[in-house]
């Protein structure tokens, strides 16, 4: 087959032959390292005759790959071609659970394989009264993925798409928040739904970076070798100490899944002080990881984002490869102004593109094709794939046309952070926390102004500029860059922010979660787990500083992104209904709880939340009797005689009712002609026995008759 061009991969330096001329000038993936690059045609070379030589193995031994890998001191187990991803089990009960485990156990995993039916992490739920978390737990170890992240092991089969969470109380609260936003403040979504959904929060829902970086006490040695052939499965056995990662910028950089050119400041106006870079087509793609991420943001939010993007750009998100927003944040009370650079996936027709925008031609005989209205200037470039939208106030005197060759003049710290960015990441935000606080009334809806201001205050007054980057595929990667003011330095920022991040889970638990009382179980679960999620995040975060800036990098399994997004969205929505000025009542100890002296009185006195979803019947009885502080015995022999099991599922929601009402709901379901479930009360031993009428009469046990309750 004829060779159209010979290229060399800029990443791994492997020689590549291009046989299809149509690929020249397009983005391709290297078959060796799997990293993308532009296939630009090099100088032609005369064809060389190739002599066909039969291949023969040098020996009968199996060939061994020589790709760079991390080796540990202990002998390695046989390679696992499809390592299981860490799964976060969904809690199945509503009973009060112990306080959150603020230091999670070791998770020896690398780049995860997305499970077919992923579930949120099993962290405790919020109840009306909760014990405080363990303040001094032992320091855990967190495993890290090996840096060979360019070729993750694919799942055995494409898992089903995770749909958006069902509509409920939280969805309606998000809807109310959406309706309260002003017309001029929609751009907060690109920060506050994609970013706040993962970083901002109910007053303290701050840190949002999620690394899967290795944290262990025992460092390991790395043995660099030659590249391995394409399609060779990566080795997932490397573990780095946290200290090693903090001291090696190159090692941490290897964890970045999307490396490429930095975000461009071309075609942006001078003076912008808030930049948002988004890859809409990727976020709205059919890739499983991004479908899960969209589902976690909820359908209401993603539909609203899509509508606002289309309102500004006149294109659907699926059509836009890159969207760069340059926003002018002025004095307090001033409406922000937006400039945008839209890069389409495919070129359009000039006649169709020009028809999407109103206005008068700025040049009688284009090019350049610029349309002007009273509010904005739109420049459709000659490649028919790039659209530049500016406020009219800054587009005069040829500034719009000159921006194609001259980068926007921005503050030095902002330029430094943008230079360290990558256009390939899903979303990147660069701004000054001080400017965001001044413009918060115009940027953020009223319900989230307090949480966002708390988030911005969390960074501190000595932060000049900050950036945040996130990419969810093939694992959740997040990085925050912080530049200090002249009165401080990155080392001081590192010590302060590291300490604040360590305190964050406790603050979230005591000052936020305990003050919330979500009505919906799903919301209650996520709000209750959120402090432990933040603790897992904190344990997996690496701080690095140099003379110019502080960098905070986090890597976590892919499913951490949707779980954190849902937990943050639910907590933000619940914050709207929460009075944070109230004091949290101290949880009484077991000796302080005063209950009636008899089992019967406790059944009528103790109230609990009777909401069960596929709960085994024995676990339901244990939960109800546990609330009354009485023992329970489920007679397995009696159940077997009646053809029942202890795992019969209970599905009902009575809300907050007495223990007697909850027990009656279960017992009365099994009132059959030949087999009747009954309860016998032993007041002397403070015990309840669940059995059948037949066995109770045989053993001379008293049978408690439940009163009639309205359904």
C-alpha positions as CSV (number, residue, x, y, z in Angstrom):
1,X,0.0,0.0,0.0
2,X,1.3,3.4,-0.9
3,X,2.6,5.6,1.9
4,X,1.1,9.1,1.7
5,X,3.4,10.6,4.4
6,X,5.8,9.6,7.1
7,X,5.4,11.4,10.5
8,X,6.9,11.2,13.9
9,X,4.8,11.4,17.0
10,X,5.7,14.6,19.0
11,X,5.0,12.8,22.3
12,X,6.7,9.4,22.1
13,X,8.9,10.1,18.9
14,X,7.6,6.9,17.2
15,X,7.7,6.9,13.4
16,X,4.3,6.6,11.8
17,X,3.3,5.9,8.2
18,X,0.1,7.6,6.9
19,X,-1.5,5.6,4.0
20,X,-4.7,7.7,3.8
21,X,-4.0,11.2,2.4
22,X,-7.3,12.4,3.8
23,X,-5.9,12.2,7.3
24,X,-3.3,14.9,6.6
25,X,-4.0,18.1,8.4
26,X,-6.4,16.4,10.8
27,X,-6.1,15.3,14.5
28,X,-5.0,11.7,14.8
29,X,-4.0,9.4,17.6
30,X,-0.5,7.9,17.9
31,X,-0.8,4.1,17.8
32,X,2.0,3.9,20.3
33,X,1.1,6.3,23.1
34,X,-2.5,7.0,22.1
35,X,-2.0,10.8,22.4
36,X,-3.6,13.1,19.8
37,X,-1.6,15.4,17.4
38,X,-2.1,17.1,14.1
39,X,-0.9,15.0,11.1
40,X,1.0,17.7,9.2
41,X,2.6,16.7,6.0
42,X,6.4,16.8,6.2
43,X,8.8,17.2,3.2
44,X,8.3,14.4,0.7
45,X,10.9,11.7,0.7
46,X,11.6,9.4,-2.3
47,X,10.1,5.9,-1.9
48,X,12.5,3.3,-0.7
49,X,12.2,-0.3,-2.0
50,X,11.3,-2.6,0.8
51,X,12.7,-6.1,0.9
52,X,10.3,-8.7,2.2
53,X,12.1,-10.7,4.9
54,X,10.4,-13.6,6.8
55,X,10.2,-12.8,10.5
56,X,11.5,-15.2,13.1
57,X,11.6,-15.1,16.9
58,X,15.1,-14.8,18.3
59,X,14.2,-17.4,20.9
60,X,11.3,-19.6,22.0
61,X,10.7,-17.5,25.1
62,X,7.6,-15.4,25.3
63,X,8.4,-11.7,24.4
64,X,8.3,-9.3,27.4
65,X,7.1,-5.7,27.0
66,X,9.6,-3.0,28.0
67,X,7.3,0.0,28.5
68,X,8.2,2.2,31.5
69,X,6.5,1.0,34.6
70,X,6.5,1.4,38.4
71,X,7.8,-1.6,40.3
72,X,7.3,-2.1,44.0
73,X,9.5,-3.8,46.5
74,X,7.3,-6.9,46.8
75,X,6.9,-9.3,43.9
76,X,4.1,-8.4,41.6
77,X,1.0,-10.6,41.0
78,X,0.0,-11.7,37.5
79,X,-1.2,-8.7,35.4
80,X,-4.9,-8.0,35.5
81,X,-6.1,-7.0,32.0
82,X,-9.4,-5.6,33.2
83,X,-8.9,-4.4,36.8
84,X,-12.2,-3.7,38.6
85,X,-13.0,-0.1,39.2
86,X,-13.6,0.9,42.8
87,X,-17.4,0.7,43.4
88,X,-19.2,2.9,45.8
89,X,-22.2,0.9,47.1
90,X,-25.6,2.6,47.5
91,X,-26.8,2.6,51.1
92,X,-29.8,0.4,51.5
93,X,-31.2,1.5,54.8
94,X,-32.4,4.6,56.6
95,X,-31.3,3.8,60.0
96,X,-29.0,6.2,61.8
97,X,-25.5,5.4,60.7
98,X,-22.1,6.1,62.4
99,X,-20.4,9.4,61.8
100,X,-18.5,9.8,58.5
101,X,-15.2,8.0,58.2
102,X,-13.0,11.1,57.6
103,X,-10.0,9.0,56.6
104,X,-11.0,6.4,54.0
105,X,-9.1,3.1,53.7
106,X,-6.5,2.3,51.1
107,X,-7.9,2.0,47.6
108,X,-5.3,0.2,45.5
109,X,-6.6,1.1,42.1
110,X,-5.5,2.8,38.9
111,X,-7.4,4.2,36.0
112,X,-10.9,2.8,36.7
113,X,-13.1,0.8,34.4
114,X,-16.6,2.3,34.5
115,X,-19.0,-0.2,36.1
116,X,-22.2,-1.1,34.3
117,X,-24.3,0.2,37.1
118,X,-22.3,2.6,39.2
119,X,-23.6,3.7,42.5
120,X,-22.6,6.6,44.8
121,X,-20.1,6.1,47.6
122,X,-21.5,4.7,50.8
123,X,-21.1,7.5,53.2
124,X,-23.5,8.1,56.1
125,X,-26.7,9.9,55.7
126,X,-27.9,13.0,57.6
127,X,-30.5,12.4,60.3
128,X,-32.2,14.8,62.6
129,X,-29.6,14.0,65.3
130,X,-26.2,12.7,64.4
131,X,-23.1,11.9,66.5
132,X,-20.0,14.0,65.7
133,X,-17.4,12.5,63.4
134,X,-14.2,10.9,64.5
135,X,-11.8,13.8,64.9
136,X,-8.5,11.9,65.2
137,X,-8.7,8.9,63.0
138,X,-5.5,7.1,61.9
139,X,-3.8,8.4,58.7
140,X,-4.8,6.2,55.7
141,X,-3.1,5.3,52.6
142,X,-4.5,6.1,49.2
143,X,-3.3,4.3,46.1
144,X,-2.4,6.1,43.0
145,X,-2.6,5.2,39.3
146,X,0.5,4.6,37.3
147,X,1.4,7.6,35.1
148,X,0.8,5.6,31.9
149,X,-2.7,7.0,31.6
150,X,-2.9,7.4,27.8
151,X,-4.2,3.9,27.2
152,X,-6.7,2.9,29.8
153,X,-8.1,-0.6,29.8
154,X,-11.5,-0.5,28.1
155,X,-14.5,-2.1,29.8
156,X,-15.6,-5.5,28.6
157,X,-18.9,-4.2,27.3
158,X,-20.3,-0.7,26.9
159,X,-22.3,-0.1,30.1
160,X,-25.8,1.3,29.9
161,X,-26.2,5.1,30.0
162,X,-26.9,6.4,33.5
163,X,-30.0,8.6,33.2
164,X,-30.5,11.8,35.0
165,X,-31.8,11.5,38.6
166,X,-35.6,11.3,38.8
167,X,-37.4,14.5,39.4
168,X,-38.0,15.2,43.1
169,X,-37.6,17.8,45.8
170,X,-34.1,18.6,44.8
171,X,-34.9,19.0,41.1
172,X,-37.7,21.4,42.0
173,X,-35.4,23.4,44.2
174,X,-32.9,23.7,41.4
175,X,-35.8,24.8,39.1
176,X,-36.7,27.6,41.5
177,X,-33.1,28.7,41.6
178,X,-32.9,28.7,37.9
179,X,-36.1,30.9,37.5
180,X,-34.6,33.5,39.9
181,X,-31.5,34.2,37.8
182,X,-31.5,37.4,35.9
183,X,-31.1,37.6,32.2
184,X,-27.7,39.1,32.4
185,X,-26.2,36.6,34.8
186,X,-26.5,33.3,32.8
187,X,-22.7,32.9,32.5
188,X,-22.6,31.9,36.2
189,X,-23.7,28.5,35.0
190,X,-20.5,27.8,33.2
191,X,-18.8,28.4,36.6
192,X,-21.6,27.7,38.9
193,X,-23.1,24.5,37.4
194,X,-20.1,22.9,35.8
195,X,-17.8,24.4,38.4
196,X,-20.0,25.1,41.4
197,X,-21.5,21.7,40.8
198,X,-18.2,20.4,41.7
199,X,-16.4,23.2,43.7
200,X,-18.8,25.8,45.1
201,X,-21.2,24.7,47.8
202,X,-23.5,25.5,50.6
203,X,-21.2,27.9,52.3
204,X,-18.3,25.5,52.6
205,X,-18.7,23.3,49.6
206,X,-15.4,24.5,48.5
207,X,-12.7,22.2,47.3
208,X,-13.6,20.2,44.4
209,X,-10.4,18.8,42.9
210,X,-10.4,15.0,43.1
211,X,-7.2,13.2,42.6
212,X,-6.5,9.6,42.5
213,X,-2.8,10.4,43.1
214,X,-0.9,7.9,45.2
215,X,-0.6,8.6,48.9
216,X,1.5,6.1,50.8
217,X,4.3,6.0,53.3
218,X,6.5,3.6,51.4
219,X,8.1,5.1,48.3
220,X,8.8,2.8,45.3
221,X,11.4,2.8,42.6
222,X,10.7,3.5,38.9
223,X,12.5,1.6,36.2
224,X,12.3,3.5,32.9
225,X,12.6,1.3,29.8
226,X,11.8,1.5,26.1
227,X,8.3,2.0,24.7
228,X,6.0,-1.0,24.4
229,X,4.2,-1.8,21.2
230,X,0.7,-0.3,20.6
231,X,-2.3,-1.9,22.3
232,X,-0.1,-3.3,25.1
233,X,-2.1,-3.1,28.3
234,X,-0.7,-0.6,30.9
235,X,0.7,-1.8,34.1
236,X,-1.4,-0.7,37.1
237,X,0.9,-1.6,40.0
238,X,2.6,1.7,40.8
239,X,2.3,3.5,44.1
240,X,4.0,6.8,44.9
241,X,4.4,8.4,48.3
242,X,2.7,11.7,48.7
243,X,6.1,13.3,49.4
244,X,7.4,12.0,46.1
245,X,4.5,13.5,44.2
246,X,4.9,16.9,46.0
247,X,8.6,17.0,45.0
248,X,8.2,16.0,41.3
249,X,6.4,18.4,39.0
250,X,7.0,16.1,36.1
251,X,5.5,13.1,37.8
252,X,2.3,15.0,38.7
253,X,2.1,16.4,35.1
254,X,2.1,12.8,33.9
255,X,-1.3,12.4,35.5
256,X,-2.9,15.1,33.3
257,X,-5.2,13.1,30.9
258,X,-5.6,16.0,28.4
259,X,-2.2,17.6,27.5
260,X,-2.1,20.1,24.6
261,X,-1.7,23.7,23.7
262,X,-2.7,26.3,26.2
263,X,-5.9,28.3,25.9
264,X,-5.4,31.0,23.3
265,X,-5.9,34.7,24.1
266,X,-6.2,35.5,20.5
267,X,-9.6,37.1,19.4
268,X,-10.3,38.1,23.0
269,X,-10.5,41.8,23.9
270,X,-8.0,43.6,26.1
271,X,-8.8,43.9,29.8
272,X,-11.0,40.8,30.3
273,X,-10.6,39.6,33.9
274,X,-12.7,36.4,33.9
275,X,-12.0,33.6,31.4
276,X,-14.0,30.4,31.0
277,X,-13.0,27.8,28.4
278,X,-15.4,24.9,27.7
279,X,-15.6,22.0,25.2
280,X,-19.3,21.7,24.7
281,X,-19.3,19.0,22.0
282,X,-17.3,16.8,24.4
283,X,-19.6,17.4,27.3
284,X,-22.7,16.8,25.2
285,X,-21.1,13.8,23.4
286,X,-22.4,10.2,23.6
287,X,-19.3,8.9,25.4
288,X,-20.3,7.1,28.5
289,X,-18.2,9.1,30.9
290,X,-19.7,12.4,29.7
291,X,-23.2,11.0,29.7
292,X,-22.8,10.1,33.3
293,X,-21.3,13.5,34.1
294,X,-24.3,15.3,32.4
295,X,-26.8,13.0,34.3
296,X,-25.1,14.0,37.5
297,X,-25.6,17.7,36.7
298,X,-29.3,16.8,36.3
299,X,-31.3,17.3,33.1
300,X,-32.7,20.6,34.1
301,X,-29.3,22.1,34.6
302,X,-27.7,20.8,31.4
303,X,-30.8,21.7,29.3
304,X,-30.6,25.3,30.7
305,X,-26.9,25.5,30.0
306,X,-27.5,24.2,26.4
307,X,-30.2,26.9,25.9
308,X,-27.9,29.7,27.1
309,X,-25.0,28.6,25.0
310,X,-27.3,28.4,21.9
311,X,-28.7,31.9,22.8
312,X,-25.2,33.4,22.7
313,X,-23.6,31.4,19.8
314,X,-26.7,30.5,17.7
315,X,-25.3,26.9,17.7
316,X,-26.1,23.8,19.7
317,X,-23.4,22.6,22.2
318,X,-22.9,19.5,20.1
319,X,-21.7,21.7,17.2
320,X,-19.1,23.6,19.2
321,X,-15.7,22.1,19.7
322,X,-14.4,25.0,21.9
323,X,-16.1,27.9,23.5
324,X,-13.9,30.6,25.2
325,X,-15.6,33.3,27.1
326,X,-13.8,36.5,28.1
327,X,-15.9,38.5,30.6
328,X,-15.4,42.0,31.8
329,X,-16.2,42.3,35.6
330,X,-16.5,46.0,36.4
331,X,-17.3,47.9,39.5
332,X,-19.9,46.8,42.0
333,X,-23.4,46.9,40.5
334,X,-22.3,47.0,36.9
335,X,-23.5,44.3,34.5
336,X,-20.7,42.1,33.2
337,X,-20.0,42.2,29.5
338,X,-19.2,39.0,27.6
339,X,-16.9,38.3,24.6
340,X,-16.9,34.9,23.1
341,X,-14.7,32.9,20.6
342,X,-16.7,30.0,19.1
343,X,-14.8,27.2,17.3
344,X,-17.2,24.9,15.5
345,X,-16.5,21.2,15.0
346,X,-17.2,21.5,11.2
347,X,-17.1,24.5,8.9
348,X,-20.4,26.0,8.0
349,X,-21.6,27.9,4.9
350,X,-21.1,31.7,5.1
351,X,-24.6,32.3,3.9
352,X,-26.0,30.1,6.7
353,X,-23.7,31.5,9.4
354,X,-24.4,35.1,8.5
355,X,-28.1,34.5,8.6
356,X,-27.9,33.4,12.2
357,X,-26.8,36.9,13.4
358,X,-28.7,40.2,13.0
359,X,-27.1,43.5,12.3
360,X,-25.5,45.7,9.6
361,X,-22.3,44.9,7.8
362,X,-19.4,46.9,9.2
363,X,-17.5,46.5,5.8
364,X,-19.5,47.0,2.7
365,X,-17.5,44.5,0.7
366,X,-16.4,41.7,3.0
367,X,-14.0,40.3,4.1
368,X,-13.8,40.7,7.0
369,X,-17.5,39.7,7.5
370,X,-18.5,41.6,10.6
371,X,-22.1,42.4,11.6
372,X,-22.8,45.2,14.1
373,X,-25.8,45.8,16.3
374,X,-26.4,48.3,19.0
375,X,-25.0,45.8,21.6
376,X,-22.4,43.6,19.9
377,X,-20.2,42.9,17.0
378,X,-20.0,39.5,15.4
379,X,-17.1,38.4,13.2
380,X,-17.5,35.3,11.1
381,X,-14.0,34.4,10.0
382,X,-13.1,33.2,6.5
383,X,-12.5,29.6,7.6
384,X,-16.3,29.6,8.3
385,X,-15.5,27.7,11.5
386,X,-14.6,30.5,13.9
387,X,-17.1,33.1,15.2
388,X,-16.0,36.0,17.4
389,X,-18.5,37.9,19.4
390,X,-17.6,41.1,21.3
391,X,-19.4,43.9,23.1
392,X,-19.7,46.7,20.6
393,X,-18.1,49.1,23.1
394,X,-14.7,47.4,22.7
395,X,-14.9,46.4,19.0
396,X,-14.2,49.8,17.4
397,X,-11.0,51.3,15.8
398,X,-10.0,48.0,14.2
399,X,-9.5,46.2,17.6
400,X,-11.7,43.3,16.6
401,X,-9.8,42.5,13.4
402,X,-6.4,43.1,15.1
403,X,-7.2,40.6,17.8
404,X,-6.7,37.7,15.3
405,X,-3.0,38.4,15.4
406,X,-2.5,40.1,18.8
407,X,-3.3,38.3,22.1
408,X,-5.5,40.1,24.6
409,X,-3.7,42.2,27.1
410,X,-4.6,40.8,30.5
411,X,-3.1,40.9,34.0
412,X,0.3,39.1,34.3
413,X,-1.0,36.5,36.8
414,X,-3.9,35.7,34.6
415,X,-1.6,35.2,31.6
416,X,0.7,32.9,33.6
417,X,-2.2,30.7,34.6
418,X,-3.6,30.6,31.1
419,X,-0.1,29.7,29.7
420,X,-0.1,26.7,32.1
421,X,-3.6,25.5,30.9
422,X,-4.6,23.0,28.2
423,X,-7.3,23.6,25.6
424,X,-8.1,19.8,25.7
425,X,-9.5,19.9,29.2
426,X,-13.3,19.9,29.5
427,X,-13.5,23.2,31.5
428,X,-11.1,25.8,32.7
429,X,-11.8,28.9,34.7
430,X,-9.4,31.8,35.4
431,X,-10.4,34.8,37.5
432,X,-9.6,37.0,40.4
433,X,-11.5,36.0,43.6
434,X,-11.7,39.7,44.5
435,X,-13.3,40.6,41.2
436,X,-15.8,37.8,41.5
437,X,-16.8,38.9,45.0
438,X,-17.3,42.5,43.8
439,X,-19.5,41.3,40.9
440,X,-21.2,38.5,42.8
441,X,-24.6,40.3,42.8
442,X,-24.7,40.3,39.0
443,X,-23.0,37.0,38.4
444,X,-24.8,34.7,40.8
445,X,-28.4,34.1,41.7
446,X,-29.5,35.2,45.1
447,X,-29.7,31.7,46.7
448,X,-26.1,30.9,45.8
449,X,-24.5,34.3,46.5
450,X,-23.7,33.4,50.1
451,X,-22.2,30.0,49.2
452,X,-20.1,31.5,46.4
453,X,-18.9,34.4,48.6
454,X,-17.9,31.9,51.2
455,X,-16.0,29.9,48.6
456,X,-14.2,33.0,47.4
457,X,-13.4,34.1,51.0
458,X,-12.0,30.6,51.6
459,X,-9.2,31.4,49.1
460,X,-8.2,34.3,51.2
461,X,-7.4,38.0,50.7
462,X,-3.8,37.2,49.6
463,X,-4.8,35.5,46.4
464,X,-4.5,37.6,43.3
465,X,-5.7,35.1,40.6
466,X,-6.8,31.5,40.6
467,X,-7.6,29.0,38.0
468,X,-9.6,25.7,38.1
469,X,-9.4,22.9,35.5
470,X,-11.4,19.7,35.4
471,X,-11.5,16.7,33.0
472,X,-13.6,13.6,33.8
473,X,-12.2,11.1,31.3
474,X,-10.6,8.5,31.7
475,X,-10.6,9.4,35.4
476,X,-11.5,12.6,37.3
477,X,-8.6,15.0,37.1
478,X,-8.7,18.4,38.7
479,X,-6.1,21.1,39.2
480,X,-6.2,24.5,40.9
481,X,-3.6,27.2,40.2
482,X,-3.2,30.1,42.6
483,X,-1.1,33.2,42.3
484,X,-0.3,35.2,45.4
485,X,-0.5,39.0,45.9
486,X,2.7,40.9,46.4
487,X,2.2,40.8,50.2
488,X,2.3,37.0,50.2
489,X,4.0,34.2,48.3
490,X,3.1,30.6,47.1
491,X,4.8,28.9,50.1
492,X,2.5,30.9,52.5
493,X,-0.5,30.1,50.4
494,X,0.4,26.4,50.5
495,X,0.6,26.2,54.2
496,X,-2.7,28.0,54.7
497,X,-4.8,26.3,52.0
498,X,-3.4,22.9,53.0
499,X,-4.6,23.5,56.6
500,X,-7.9,24.8,55.5
501,X,-8.5,21.9,53.2
502,X,-7.7,19.5,56.0
503,X,-10.3,21.2,58.2
504,X,-13.0,21.4,55.4
505,X,-14.7,18.0,56.0
506,X,-15.3,18.8,59.7
507,X,-16.6,22.3,58.9
508,X,-18.9,20.9,56.3
509,X,-20.2,18.3,58.7
510,X,-20.7,20.6,61.7
511,X,-21.7,23.9,60.1
512,X,-23.6,22.6,57.1
513,X,-24.8,19.0,57.0
514,X,-26.0,18.9,60.6
515,X,-28.1,22.0,60.1
516,X,-29.8,20.6,57.0
517,X,-32.9,18.4,57.2
518,X,-33.6,17.2,53.6
519,X,-37.1,15.8,53.1
520,X,-36.1,13.5,50.3
521,X,-34.1,10.3,51.1
522,X,-31.9,10.7,48.0
523,X,-30.9,14.2,48.9
524,X,-30.4,13.3,52.5
525,X,-28.0,10.5,51.5
526,X,-25.9,12.7,49.3
527,X,-25.8,15.6,51.8
528,X,-24.8,13.2,54.5
529,X,-22.0,11.7,52.4
530,X,-20.6,15.0,51.3
531,X,-18.2,15.6,54.2
532,X,-16.7,12.1,53.7
533,X,-16.4,12.7,50.0
534,X,-14.5,15.9,50.7
535,X,-12.2,14.0,53.1
536,X,-11.5,11.5,50.4
537,X,-10.7,14.3,48.1
538,X,-8.4,16.0,50.7
539,X,-6.5,12.8,51.2
540,X,-5.8,12.5,47.5
541,X,-4.7,16.1,46.9
542,X,-1.1,17.1,46.2
543,X,0.2,20.6,46.8
544,X,3.1,22.0,44.9
545,X,4.6,25.5,44.8
546,X,7.3,27.3,43.0
547,X,8.4,30.9,42.9
548,X,5.4,32.0,40.9
549,X,2.3,30.0,41.9
550,X,0.8,27.2,44.0
551,X,-0.7,24.2,42.2
552,X,-3.2,21.8,43.8
553,X,-3.7,18.6,41.8
554,X,-6.2,15.8,42.5
555,X,-7.1,12.6,40.6
556,X,-9.9,10.3,41.6
557,X,-11.9,7.4,39.9
558,X,-14.2,8.5,37.1
559,X,-17.4,8.0,39.1
560,X,-16.2,10.4,41.8
561,X,-17.1,13.3,39.4
562,X,-20.8,12.5,39.1
563,X,-21.1,11.7,42.8
564,X,-19.4,14.9,43.8
565,X,-21.5,16.9,41.3
566,X,-24.8,15.4,42.6
567,X,-23.7,15.9,46.3
568,X,-22.8,19.5,45.6
569,X,-25.9,20.4,43.6
570,X,-28.2,18.8,46.3
571,X,-26.3,20.6,49.1
572,X,-26.5,23.9,47.3
573,X,-30.2,23.4,46.6
574,X,-30.9,22.4,50.2
575,X,-28.9,25.4,51.5
576,X,-31.7,27.6,50.1
577,X,-34.1,26.0,52.6
578,X,-31.8,26.0,55.5
579,X,-31.4,28.6,58.3
580,X,-27.7,28.5,59.0
581,X,-28.1,31.0,61.9
582,X,-29.7,28.3,64.1
583,X,-27.5,26.4,66.6
584,X,-27.1,22.7,66.2
585,X,-28.4,20.9,69.3
586,X,-25.8,18.7,71.0
587,X,-26.4,15.0,70.4
588,X,-27.4,13.5,73.7
589,X,-25.4,10.4,74.8
590,X,-27.1,7.1,75.4
591,X,-27.3,7.7,79.1
592,X,-29.1,11.0,78.6
593,X,-31.9,9.5,76.5
594,X,-35.0,9.1,78.6
595,X,-37.4,6.4,77.3
596,X,-40.5,4.9,78.8
597,X,-39.9,1.8,81.0
598,X,-42.0,-0.7,79.0
599,X,-41.8,-2.0,75.5
600,X,-45.4,-1.2,74.8
601,X,-45.0,2.5,75.9
602,X,-41.9,2.8,73.8
603,X,-43.7,1.5,70.7
604,X,-46.3,4.3,71.2
605,X,-43.8,7.0,72.2
606,X,-40.8,6.6,69.9
607,X,-41.1,8.1,66.5
608,X,-38.9,7.2,63.5
609,X,-38.8,7.7,59.8
610,X,-40.4,4.7,58.2
611,X,-39.1,4.8,54.6
612,X,-37.9,1.5,53.2
613,X,-36.7,0.7,49.7
614,X,-36.1,-3.0,49.0
615,X,-35.2,-3.4,52.7
616,X,-35.0,-7.1,54.0
617,X,-37.8,-7.7,56.5
618,X,-35.3,-8.7,59.3
619,X,-33.3,-5.5,58.8
620,X,-36.5,-3.5,59.0
621,X,-37.4,-5.0,62.3
622,X,-33.8,-4.5,63.6
623,X,-34.0,-0.8,62.7
624,X,-37.4,-0.2,64.2
625,X,-36.6,-2.0,67.5
626,X,-33.2,-0.4,67.6
627,X,-34.9,3.0,67.7
628,X,-36.8,1.8,70.7
629,X,-33.7,0.4,72.4
630,X,-35.3,-3.1,72.7
631,X,-34.1,-6.5,71.4
632,X,-35.8,-8.2,68.5
633,X,-35.8,-11.9,67.5
634,X,-37.2,-13.0,64.1
635,X,-38.1,-16.7,64.4
636,X,-36.6,-18.3,61.3
637,X,-38.2,-21.7,61.9
638,X,-41.6,-20.1,62.0
639,X,-40.9,-18.1,58.8
640,X,-39.7,-21.3,57.1
641,X,-42.9,-23.1,58.1
642,X,-45.0,-20.3,56.7
643,X,-43.0,-20.2,53.4
644,X,-41.4,-16.9,54.2
645,X,-37.8,-15.7,54.4
646,X,-36.0,-13.1,56.4
647,X,-35.0,-11.3,53.2
648,X,-38.6,-10.4,52.0
649,X,-38.3,-6.9,50.7
650,X,-40.2,-4.0,52.3
651,X,-41.1,-1.0,50.1
652,X,-43.1,1.8,51.7
653,X,-42.8,5.3,52.9
654,X,-44.9,6.4,55.9
655,X,-42.8,9.4,56.8
656,X,-42.2,10.0,60.5
657,X,-44.5,7.7,62.5
658,X,-44.5,5.8,65.8
659,X,-42.7,2.5,66.0
660,X,-46.0,0.8,66.6
661,X,-47.3,2.2,63.3
662,X,-44.2,1.1,61.4
663,X,-44.4,-2.4,62.9
664,X,-48.1,-2.7,62.1
665,X,-47.4,-1.8,58.4
666,X,-45.2,-4.8,58.1
667,X,-47.1,-7.3,60.3
668,X,-50.5,-6.7,58.6
669,X,-49.1,-7.4,55.2
670,X,-48.7,-11.1,56.2
671,X,-52.1,-11.8,57.5
672,X,-52.9,-14.9,55.4
673,X,-55.5,-17.6,56.0
674,X,-53.0,-20.3,57.1
675,X,-50.0,-18.2,58.1
676,X,-50.4,-15.1,60.1
677,X,-47.4,-13.0,61.2
678,X,-47.6,-11.8,64.8
679,X,-45.5,-9.9,67.4
680,X,-45.0,-11.1,71.0
681,X,-43.7,-8.7,73.7
682,X,-41.5,-9.8,76.5
683,X,-41.6,-6.9,79.0
684,X,-39.3,-8.6,81.5
685,X,-36.4,-9.0,79.0
686,X,-37.3,-5.9,76.9
687,X,-37.6,-8.1,73.8
688,X,-39.9,-8.4,70.8
689,X,-40.3,-11.7,69.0
690,X,-41.6,-11.8,65.4
691,X,-43.1,-15.2,64.7
692,X,-46.3,-16.8,63.3
693,X,-49.6,-17.3,65.2
694,X,-49.1,-21.0,64.9
695,X,-45.7,-21.0,66.6
696,X,-46.8,-18.4,69.2
697,X,-49.7,-20.5,70.3
698,X,-47.5,-23.6,70.4
699,X,-44.9,-21.8,72.6
700,X,-47.6,-20.1,74.8
701,X,-46.3,-16.6,73.8
702,X,-48.6,-13.7,74.3
703,X,-49.7,-12.1,70.9
704,X,-49.9,-8.3,70.7
705,X,-52.9,-7.0,68.7
706,X,-52.1,-3.9,66.7
707,X,-54.7,-1.2,66.5
708,X,-56.3,-0.3,63.2
709,X,-54.4,2.4,61.3
710,X,-55.6,4.5,58.4
711,X,-53.8,3.6,55.2
